Amino acid sequence: MTSVFSAEGKNMPCTVIEAGPCVVTQLRTVEKDGYAAVQLAYDETTEKHASAPLQGHFKKAGTTPKRKLVEFPADFARELNLGDVLTVSDIFAEDGTFVDVVGTSKGRGFQGVVHRWGFAGVGGQTHGQHNRLRHPGSMGASSWPSRVLPGMRMAGHMGNQRVKVFNLQVIKVIPENNLIVVKGSVPGAKGSYVILEA
């Protein structure tokens, strides 16, 4: 993340995202596939890092292999052709529009209930308590149901999930470098892939 100053002199936190160039690699139609969508490819790679079916898929579109393929549901069949290149200035503008950003959150590994769910812990060290300060405590009834009910908040894997952040304002578009600056933070670590939905 970084920050920029608005016209009023207010310092705004923002994130810089490289959004392109993206190549049209497939056009899905209602007649052939049952739904309308466009498939875009991003981030060049070498042929040895693409499987044989993907190499043929990219050759059909007339482009080199890419790392990321994403489908966007929309009927662009009449406007786009295979191999067309979309840049950030073709889709986004600096008119205060809003975008949704989809990404994979940072993985936190196995975490306890205090970190994962914000539990306060068992409390003081009286009544014979020993190293129980960050434990979950009692979990359920005794005679009925005599088990732990599903959905109980417990320790476990935290993070590394698909996250969608809604309504991030487009602050600036830098077409020569295919960069878009949005207000606020986006999910994921530095250098990770995100999907922008206008």
C-alpha positions, 0 to 999 in steps of 0.5 A: 500500500501507499498513499496519495493526496486528494485535491482537497489535500487529504492523505488517502491510503491506496493500493497500486494494482497492475491490471494488464495487458490482458489477452482474450483467449476464449469467447463463450456463447449461449449457443455453444456453451450455454452461457456468455462469457469472455476469458482473459489471460494475464502474466506471460510465462514460457512454454515449458511451464504450460501444459500441452492442452494450454499451449494449444489453447493459447496458440488458437488465440494467437498469443504466448502462454500466460500464468492466469486465466479468468472468465468474466460473465458478459456478452462481449462476443460481438465486440471482441475477437480472439487475441484482442489485447485489453489494457487498463485504459480500455476498462477503467477511468478516473471518474470516481468509479468503484470496483470490487477486488477478489483475492486470496487472503494471507495464510496465517497457519494454525492459530488458537482461539484468541488470535482466530476468533478474539476470545479473551482466554480463560482468565486469571490463574486462580483455582489451580489454573496453570498455563490456560490463559489462551485456551477456549474453556468450556465447549458445551453441555454435559448430558445433552447433546453430549457432544460438541455442536457443529460450527463451534469456534475453535482453533484451526487454519486461519487465512488463505481464503477467497475474499472479496472487497466491495466498492473501492474507488478508482483514484488514478489510472496510469495507462503507460504502465497498465497501473490502477490506483484504488482507495483502500486495501486489497486482499492478499500478499504483495505480488499476488493475483487479484481479480478486478470487477468493474 
